[in-house]
Amino acid sequence: MMEFFLSPTFWKTVLASTTPVMLATLAANMMTKSGIFNLAIEGTMLICALTGVIASAFTQNLWVGCLTAVVMGVFISFVFGYFALVMKGAMNACGVAVNLIATGGTVFVLVMLTGSKANSSALKSLTFPVVNIPVIKDIPVLGTIFSGQNLVTYIAWGIVAVTAWMLYKTKLGINIRAVGENPAAAKAAGLSVLKHQFAALAICGISCAFGGMYLSMGALKSFTTGMVAGRGYMSLAMDAMSQGNPIVGCLSSLLYGFSDTITVYLQLYSKIDLKLIEAFPYLFIILVLVIIQSIRKMVARRKEKLASLEQLRSQQAA
């Protein structure tokens, strides 16, 4: 068992499994920082996964497919934003609506184009290449883990780094956080709340697009019905763990990648029912989230008690 966990191949798979959830978590982080609760991440990823496949198949150009999926991701996020922010609809309801449309709509389009409800294997879509990093690929262990990943995996880490820098080091990022923390104060200071929330939605859409494309044009070679498989919802749990911080969110996503890779071991070496094994990553993340939230509450209560004691002592001294 230990040989399995110490194998460089295991950790390479962890990084690969982390990629779509990390991108979805980044999308959720942006929503939290801008004061938006977006349940539509799941549906946006699903639609973009199919969009990239269709566009690349019909144009036979990978980058046209990529750009089309990104535009679709931003468009869906803006549609959600229009109904949730401009029209003042319930954010939960708007998110659920997008997810329902995505679930049924992708199947409808798939049947219309291929005649199949299951997958897009009839379409000759293109895929993102695997990248071998010079020098690093020749280093034992590290080369196995970090080199030879899909191009989207490296793009994902780049997007996380750039977004984290933008949020904390640029005027736009500071304004987005200000809008999310206190919209009334931001508006009083002359900031356009809607403008900055839509900027965050654009980044959310881009992240969802790459997350979806990784699944249909990276990890797999075609689109499969329901292939996002709850990763968009899991990103909300990662967001809660990280409290909206993209770097912490990225590290939290590794927990999902770790638990998802463990399922491979369980399928090979255990007699546990397959359905229960498939549920393991989700159960694991929920358990970790409950533990983290419990610890945070304990720390908060302790701080409150200490503050009360300090206040009591100062009153007695007076």
N, C-alpha and C positions, 0 to 999 in steps of 0.2 A: 504493500500500500504506500509506504513512504517513498519508494522508488518512483511511483506515479506522480506524487506531489513535488518531488525534487527534480523531475525531468524538465529540461528547458522547453521541450515541446508542450508540456502542460501550461507553462507560463506564457508561451507564445499564443496558445489557444485562449488563455485568459484575456490577453490584450485584444485579440480578434473579437471575442464575445462581448467585450466592454464597449466597442466602438459605437454601435447603434444606440445603446442606452446612454452613453456619455453625451452624444449629440442631442438626444431627447432631454437629458437632464440640463444641458446648457440652455435649451429652449425654455424649460421650466424655470430655470434660474433667472432668465431675462424677464419672464412674466412676473415673478415674485418681486424683482427689483423695481419694476414699473407699476406695481400695484394691480396686476391683472391675474385672475385665476383662470387658466386656460386648460380645459379638459380636452380640447380638440387636437392636442399633440398626437395622439394615437391615430386619429383619422387623417391628419395632415401627412404623417409619415406614410400611411397606406396609399393615399392618392399619389403622392410623389414617387413612391416605389413603382407604381404602374406607369405613371407619366414618363419617367426616365426610360423605361423599357420600350414603350411604344414609340417615343420620339427617336431613340437611337436605332430602333428597328426600321423605321420608315425612311430615315435620313442616312443610315449607315455611317453616322458620325457620333462618336462618343460624347464629344463636347457640346454638340447641339442638344443631345439627349440630356446631358447634365444641366445645361443652361435652362432648358425647357422645364425640367423638374424644379429647379430653383425658383423660376418665375411663378410656377404653379404653387409652390410652398408659400411664397410671399403673398400671392393672390388670395389663397385660402385664409391665411392669417389676417389679411386686411378685411375679408368678408366677415370673419368672426369678429374683428374689431369694430366694424361698422354696426353690426347688430347689437354687440355687447356694450360698446362705448358711446357711439353716436346715437343709436336708437334706444339706449338705456335698457336693453333686454337683460334678463337674468343670465349671468355668465355661465352658470352651470348648464342651463337649458340650451344656450347657444353652442356650448362645447359638445353636449350630447347629440344635438342635431347634426353637427358636422361629422361626428363619428358614425352616426346611423346612415347618413348620406354616403359616407366613404365606404362603409361595409357593403351596402347594397349597390352603390354606383360602380364600384370597381368590378363586381361580379357581372353587372349588366354590360359594361364596356368590354370586359374580357370575352364574354359569350358572343357579343356582336362582332368582335374582331377575329376570334379564333374558333368559336363554336364550342369552347371548353369552359366549364365552370371552375376547373381546378387550377390550371396554370397557363402560362404564356409560352410554353415550349414551341408552339407553332410559329412564333415570331422569331426572326433571326436578329435578336437584340445583341448589343455589344456590352462588354463588361470592363470594369476598371482593372488595370494591370497590377500584378504583384511587383513590388519594388525591392530590389536588392541594393542596400546602401553600401557604397564603396568603403573600404577599410573596415567598417563595423562588421560586415558580413564574414570577415575572416577571423574575427575574435571568437574564441571558443565560448560557448554558453550565451554570452551577450549577443553574438551574431545570430544565433538560432532564435533568440527571443525577439530582438528588436528589428532584425532585417528580415526581408521576405514577407512582410505584411502587405495587405492590400493598400493601394494608393489612398483610399478614403480614410484609412486608419491614421495615416500621417496628416492628411488634411484636417481630420477631426481634432488632433492635438494642436495643430496650428490655429484652428478656429477658437479653441478654448483659450489659448494663450493671448491671442489678439483681443478677444472679447473681454477677458479679465483686465488687460491693460487699458482697454477703452473705458470700462466701467469705473476704474479707480484713478486713472491718470489723465483723462481728457474731459473737456468741458461738457461734451455730449453725455458721457457716462455719469458725471456728477449730477447733471440735470435730470437724467433718467431716474437716478436713485432718489433725488429730491422729490420728484413727482410721485414716486412710489411710496415714499415715507410719509409725506404730508401734501396731498394735492392742493389743499386750500392755501397753504403757505407758499407753495411753488407758484400758484396762480397769482397770489398777492405780490410776489416778487417779479412778476412780469413774464413768467415762463408759460408757454403753451402746453397744457397738460396733454391734450390729444395728440399734438405733434410728436411729443417725446414718447408717448405710449405706442404710437404707430411705428416709430423708429425701432422700439423694442420688439414689436410684432414682426417687423421685417427680418430682424436677426433671428427671431424664433422660427420664422418660415424657412430661412436658409438652412438653419441647423436641422430642422425636420426633414428638409429635402435630401440632405446628404445622409441622414440616418436611414431614410427610406431607400435611397439608391444603394446604400451599402448592402442592404438585405437582398435586393433584387438584381443588382449588377456587380456585386462583390462577393459576399458570402455564398450566394447562389447565382446561377446563370440565367434565371428567369423569375418572373413574378408568380407567386403562389397565393391563392385566396387566404386572407387573414394572416399573412406572414409576419406582421408586426407583433402579433401574439401577446398583447398586453404590455409591451415595452414602454409605450407612451404613458400608461398608467403608472408603471414602476418608476418612471422619471419623477413623478410627483412625490414619491416616497424618498427618492434620492435628494430632491430639492428640499424636503423637510429636514433631512439629515444635515444638509449643507447650509441651511438657512439662507439660500440664495447666492452663496459664494461659488463662483464658477470653478475655482481651483479645488475647493473642498468637494464640490459636486463631482468633479472629475475623479477624485480619489474614491468617493463613495460609489461611483459607478464600477470601480474595480471589484467591489464586493459582489455585485451582480455577475460580473464576468467570471469571478472565482467560483461562485455557487453554480453558475450555468455550466462551467467546465467540469465541475464535480459530477454532474449528471451523467457525463460520458463514462466516468469510472463506475458509477452505480449501475448503469445499463450493462456494462461489460462484466462486472464482478459480483453483482448482487442479484437476489431473486425477488426484489421489491417490484410491485406492480408498476408497469410503465407509466400509467397515468399519474401515480403518486410521485414518481421520479421527475416527471415533467413539471410538476407543481413545486418541486423543491426550491428552485431559485426564488420564487415569489414568497413562499413561506419563510425562507431564510431572511429575505430583506425585511419582511414585516416584523419578524422577531427582533432583528437588529434595530429597526426603527423604534419599536416599543421600548427596548432597553435604553437606547439613547435618550428618548423623550423622558423616560422615568428618571434617568440620571440628571437631566437638565432641571426637572421639577424639584428633585432633592436639593440640588445646588441652589436653586432660586429660593426655596424655603429656608435653607441655612443662611443665605444672605439676608433675608427678611428678618430672621431671628436675631442675627448679629446687629443689624441696623436698629432693631427695636431695643436691644440691650444698650447699645451706644447712646441712643436717645434717652433712655431711662437714666443712665449714669450721668449724662450731662444735666438732666433735670434735677437729679439729687444733689449734684455738685453746686448747682445754682441756688 
